[in-house]
Amino acid sequence: MKLATFDIEISNIFDLGPGEDLVNYAPFDISVAATHIAGGQEQLWYSKLPDGTPATNLTTDDAGRMLEYLETLQKQGHALVAWNGLSFDLRWIGHAAGDMVTARRIALQLYDPMFQFFKLKGFPIGLAKAGQGMRIQMSKLMDGADAPKRWMAGEHQAVFEYVLGDVRLTAAIAKAIIDAGQVRWVTQRGSISSVRMPGLRTIEDCLADPMPDQSWMDTPILESSFAGWLDEA
């Protein structure tokens, strides 16, 4: 598979309470995004003010150009991958671009290892925990909640490096999952667990699978939490 990954950061600042869901504060504005082609080109996506400095948010036109680029990658045969890209990244790029139809079309052919894991186990795992479990010698450069604060404080270069680090980490994890035929992650107890994952599958394929047993959970996460927007697009 020719892997290509992408990731976004938002500019909205929230102080979440314990267990509070970020989605309660949607919709979101994008500060910067990044794309990465394994062994090839990397690109930052952000809008600029007249003096050349980064704007607060990605404009509608620039978001539209990013969507077009992502779909071009798919048409060229790249396996487009994003960690939680179904629920978060593609949804809010589509929102920023005012083009949910294109975002939906891209999403159905997206590879989202986290959503694929969710359809196997019934709960999600974070990028950092998967990276540790797969023994990837890279780590996240900051907490995701800090990125909007640092962007709004003018620390643009630090956020550039952070979002580029995440697309590289996503690519490394995706390759490791493909090579190992499984995904390993660090559990809340600090141990390493694993589940068989023989190859990555598209969102469209994963949606056709039944949900796993979630009867043991007090508050199970519904599939619609990730994919519900596809029906609205």
C-alpha positions as CSV (number, residue, x, y, z in Angstrom):
1,M,0.0,0.0,0.0
2,K,1.2,3.5,-0.9
3,L,0.4,5.3,2.4
4,A,-0.6,8.9,2.7
5,T,-1.6,10.4,6.0
6,F,-3.2,13.7,7.1
7,D,-4.1,15.4,10.4
8,I,-5.7,18.7,11.5
9,E,-5.4,21.0,14.5
10,I,-8.2,23.2,15.6
11,S,-7.9,26.8,16.8
12,N,-10.8,26.6,19.3
13,I,-9.7,26.6,23.0
14,F,-11.7,24.6,25.6
15,D,-11.1,23.6,29.1
16,L,-12.8,20.2,29.3
17,G,-14.0,18.8,32.5
18,P,-13.3,15.2,33.5
19,G,-14.8,12.8,31.0
20,E,-16.3,15.7,29.0
21,D,-16.5,15.1,25.2
22,L,-14.9,17.7,22.9
23,V,-17.7,17.2,20.4
24,N,-20.0,19.1,22.7
25,Y,-18.3,22.2,21.5
26,A,-18.5,21.5,17.8
27,P,-18.4,22.9,15.1
28,F,-14.6,23.5,15.0
29,D,-12.3,25.8,13.1
30,I,-9.0,24.5,11.7
31,S,-5.8,26.3,12.4
32,V,-3.4,24.1,10.4
33,A,-3.3,20.7,8.8
34,A,-0.6,18.5,7.4
35,T,-0.3,15.8,4.8
36,H,2.4,13.2,4.4
37,I,3.2,10.8,1.7
38,A,5.3,7.9,3.0
39,G,8.8,8.3,1.5
40,G,7.7,11.5,-0.3
41,Q,6.2,14.9,0.0
42,E,5.0,16.6,3.2
43,Q,2.8,19.7,3.1
44,L,1.4,22.1,5.7
45,W,-2.0,23.6,5.0
46,Y,-2.8,26.9,6.6
47,S,-4.1,30.3,5.4
48,K,-2.0,33.5,5.4
49,L,-2.6,37.1,6.3
50,P,-1.6,39.8,3.8
51,D,1.8,40.1,5.6
52,G,2.4,36.4,5.1
53,T,1.9,35.4,8.7
54,P,-0.4,32.5,9.5
55,A,-4.1,33.4,9.8
56,T,-6.1,32.2,12.8
57,N,-8.2,29.8,10.7
58,L,-8.0,27.9,7.4
59,T,-10.2,29.7,4.9
60,T,-13.0,28.1,2.9
61,D,-11.0,28.2,-0.3
62,D,-7.9,26.7,1.3
63,A,-9.9,23.9,3.0
64,G,-11.5,23.2,-0.4
65,R,-8.0,22.9,-2.0
66,M,-7.0,20.4,0.7
67,L,-10.1,18.3,0.1
68,E,-9.3,18.3,-3.6
69,Y,-5.7,17.2,-2.8
70,L,-6.9,14.4,-0.5
71,E,-9.2,13.0,-3.2
72,T,-6.5,13.3,-5.8
73,L,-4.2,11.2,-3.6
74,Q,-6.9,8.5,-3.5
75,K,-7.4,8.6,-7.2
76,Q,-3.7,8.2,-7.7
77,G,-3.8,4.9,-5.7
78,H,-2.6,6.1,-2.3
79,A,-4.1,4.5,0.8
80,L,-5.3,7.6,2.6
81,V,-5.0,7.1,6.3
82,A,-5.9,9.2,9.3
83,W,-6.2,8.2,13.0
84,N,-9.8,9.1,14.0
85,G,-10.0,10.8,10.6
86,L,-13.6,9.7,10.1
87,S,-15.0,11.2,13.2
88,F,-12.8,14.3,13.4
89,D,-10.4,15.3,10.6
90,L,-12.4,14.8,7.5
91,R,-15.6,16.0,9.1
92,W,-14.2,19.3,10.0
93,I,-12.2,19.8,6.8
94,G,-15.5,19.3,5.0
95,H,-17.2,21.8,7.3
96,A,-14.4,24.4,6.8
97,A,-14.6,23.9,3.0
98,G,-18.4,24.0,3.0
99,D,-18.3,20.7,1.1
100,M,-19.6,17.8,3.1
101,V,-20.4,15.8,0.0
102,T,-16.8,15.6,-1.1
103,A,-15.7,14.9,2.5
104,R,-18.2,12.0,2.7
105,R,-16.9,10.6,-0.6
106,I,-13.3,10.7,0.6
107,A,-14.3,9.3,4.0
108,L,-15.9,6.1,2.6
109,Q,-12.6,5.2,1.0
110,L,-10.5,6.3,4.0
111,Y,-8.4,4.0,6.1
112,D,-8.9,4.9,9.8
113,P,-7.2,2.3,12.0
114,M,-8.8,3.7,15.1
115,F,-12.3,3.2,13.7
116,Q,-11.4,-0.2,12.4
117,F,-10.2,-1.0,15.9
118,F,-13.5,0.4,17.4
119,K,-15.5,-2.0,15.1
120,L,-13.4,-4.9,16.6
121,K,-13.4,-4.0,20.3
122,G,-16.2,-1.5,20.8
123,F,-14.0,1.3,22.2
124,P,-11.4,3.6,20.7
125,I,-7.7,4.0,21.4
126,G,-5.5,7.1,21.1
127,L,-2.6,7.6,18.6
128,A,0.0,7.8,21.4
129,K,-1.1,4.6,23.1
130,A,-1.0,2.7,19.8
131,G,2.4,4.1,19.0
132,Q,3.8,3.0,22.3
133,G,2.2,-0.5,21.9
134,M,3.6,-0.9,18.4
135,R,7.0,0.3,19.8
136,I,7.3,3.2,17.3
137,Q,10.3,5.3,18.2
138,M,8.4,8.5,17.8
139,S,6.1,10.3,20.2
140,K,3.6,13.1,20.2
141,L,5.3,16.5,20.6
142,M,2.6,18.0,22.8
143,D,-0.8,17.4,24.3
144,G,-3.5,17.9,21.7
145,A,-5.3,20.4,24.0
146,D,-2.2,22.6,24.1
147,A,-2.0,23.0,20.3
148,P,-4.9,25.6,20.0
149,K,-3.5,27.6,22.9
150,R,0.0,27.7,21.4
151,W,-1.3,28.6,18.0
152,M,-3.4,31.5,19.4
153,A,-0.3,32.6,21.3
154,G,1.6,32.9,18.0
155,E,3.7,29.8,18.5
156,H,3.0,28.7,15.0
157,Q,6.3,26.8,14.4
158,A,5.8,24.6,17.4
159,V,2.3,23.7,16.1
160,F,3.7,23.1,12.6
161,E,6.2,20.6,14.1
162,Y,3.5,19.0,16.2
163,V,1.0,18.4,13.3
164,L,3.8,17.1,11.1
165,G,4.9,14.8,13.9
166,D,1.4,13.3,14.1
167,V,1.2,12.5,10.4
168,R,4.6,10.8,10.5
169,L,3.6,8.9,13.6
170,T,0.3,7.8,11.9
171,A,2.2,6.6,8.9
172,A,4.6,4.6,11.0
173,I,1.8,3.0,13.1
174,A,-0.2,2.1,10.0
175,K,2.8,0.4,8.4
176,A,3.6,-1.4,11.7
177,I,0.0,-2.7,11.9
178,I,0.2,-3.9,8.3
179,D,3.5,-5.6,8.8
180,A,2.5,-7.2,12.2
181,G,-1.1,-8.2,11.2
182,Q,-2.2,-6.8,14.5
183,V,-2.5,-3.7,16.6
184,R,-1.0,-3.4,20.0
185,W,-1.7,-0.7,22.5
186,V,-1.0,0.4,26.0
187,T,-4.1,-0.1,28.2
188,Q,-5.3,2.2,31.0
189,R,-3.5,-0.2,33.4
190,G,-0.2,0.3,31.6
191,S,-0.1,-3.2,30.1
192,I,0.2,-4.0,26.4
193,S,-2.8,-5.7,24.8
194,S,-3.3,-6.7,21.1
195,V,-5.9,-7.6,18.6
196,R,-5.6,-9.2,15.2
197,M,-5.9,-6.8,12.3
198,P,-4.8,-8.5,9.1
199,G,-4.6,-5.4,6.9
200,L,-6.3,-2.1,6.8
201,R,-9.9,-1.8,5.6
202,T,-11.8,1.2,4.3
203,I,-14.5,3.0,6.2
204,E,-17.1,1.6,3.8
205,D,-16.0,-1.9,4.5
206,C,-15.9,-1.4,8.3
207,L,-19.4,0.1,8.3
208,A,-20.7,-3.1,6.8
209,D,-19.4,-5.1,9.8
210,P,-21.6,-5.7,12.9
211,M,-20.7,-3.9,16.1
212,P,-18.9,-6.0,18.8
213,D,-20.5,-6.8,22.1
214,Q,-20.6,-3.7,24.3
215,S,-22.9,-5.1,27.0
216,W,-20.1,-5.0,29.5
217,M,-19.7,-1.2,29.2
218,D,-21.6,1.3,31.4
219,T,-21.7,3.9,28.6
220,P,-21.0,2.3,25.3
221,I,-20.0,4.6,22.4
222,L,-22.3,4.3,19.5
223,E,-21.1,3.9,15.9
224,S,-23.0,7.0,15.0
225,S,-20.6,9.0,17.2
226,F,-18.0,8.4,14.5
227,A,-20.0,8.0,11.3
228,G,-23.3,9.7,11.9
229,W,-22.3,12.8,9.9
230,L,-22.0,10.6,6.8
231,D,-25.8,10.3,6.7
232,E,-26.2,14.1,7.0
233,A,-23.8,15.0,4.2
